Amino acid sequence: MRLSRFVLCSLAVAASPGLAQVPPLQLPAASPKATVTQTVGLTDVTVRYSRPAVAGRKVWGALVPFGEVWRTGADENTTLSFTTPVTVGGKELPAGTYGLHTIPGEKEWTVILSTQAAAWGSYSYDAKEDAVRFTAVPREGPLEERLLFTLADPTDHSVAVTLAWEKLRLSFPVEVDTKAAVLASLKEQLRGLPRFGWQGWNGAAAWCVKNDIALDQAGEWVDRSIRMNRNFTNLTTKAALLEKKGDAKAAAELREKAVALATEVELNQYGYQLLGQKKVDEAIRAFERNTKDHPGSWNAWDSLAEGQATAGDRKKAAASYEKALAMTEDEEQKKRIRAELAKLKP
């Protein structure tokens, strides 16, 4: 079969260096890339690296010499990224991406985070670009054939960056001021669409009250929410703020005003919130108010019965459960309520 002149010319061009760009073949990498991310509060901590294998070689003190700067991986610079400021090695670092290098030792390692994060390995490492440098102590662990980074033991404010390769483990903590990060995020979010609804301002204020931070700012936010739409939710947030600031009388007065605006669902949820806070008497008053405002609701009577049972008043709890049982048409609820009544029998 004869090829056309066009095809022959095309093949000639493709085969001629400098005349055409031929894409390289995609083949498995000797040290495959990997990424691991852990969210701490609102902060994403991410390690990007390549994973060399032991492959029967002596690693520590040979393949990876002691006393020399190591890329802590293979190929491109291993990097460690944070989406908010963090503290590493006792130093606060701005949000960003850092090159991770180490200097392995027989008994102690030096860990380095560099402001240069786009290098190939550690060949161009410069100590003047260090963001932080600290020491960590390695320990022995089970065999790990390929280098592995994990983000272990996450809490609301910290995570441990852990390297495992061959039979060695090295770990160091990354700490996050989660309250400060969330507060900064709330301020930023309230510059966007959430600023146009009362819910965003109230939600931000409620978070501050719950976490006992920026209470003056919380007062400004909840007042703005109330001006936009005065309702049960933001009035109870303002009441909680007043109580947090020590004005229990004003808080109680505001809660009364809030209850007058509550829907059945809101008042029911509020009662359970009080139960969770061990304010049983206040919870019962909220549930009683709900049965008064919604006497035909089986759910209102059922919740009141739970509050009364929590207070140890078996007789009243049984009476309230009987009312709920008579009102509901849901067979599963009837079965559950009958089981609660059985528990109240002497």
Buried (B, 14 or more C-beta within 10 A) or exposed (E): EEEEEEEEEEEEEEEEEEEEEEEEEEEEEEBEEBEBEBBBBBBBBBBBBBBBBBEEEEBBEEEBEBEEBBBBBBBBBBBBBBBBBBBBBEEEBEEBBBBBBBBBBEEEBBBBBBBBBEBEBBEEBEEEBBBBBBEBEBEEBEEBEBBBBBBEEBEEBBBBBBBBBBBBBBBBBBBBBBBBBBBBBBEEBBEEEBEEEBBBBBBBBBBBBEEEBBEEBBBEBBBBBBEBEBBBBBBBBBBBBBBBBEBEEBBEEBBEBBBEBBEBEBBBBBBBBBBEEEBBEBBBBBBBBBBEBBEEBBBBBBBBBBBBBBBEBBEBBBBBBBBBBEBBEEEEBBEBBEEBBEEBEE
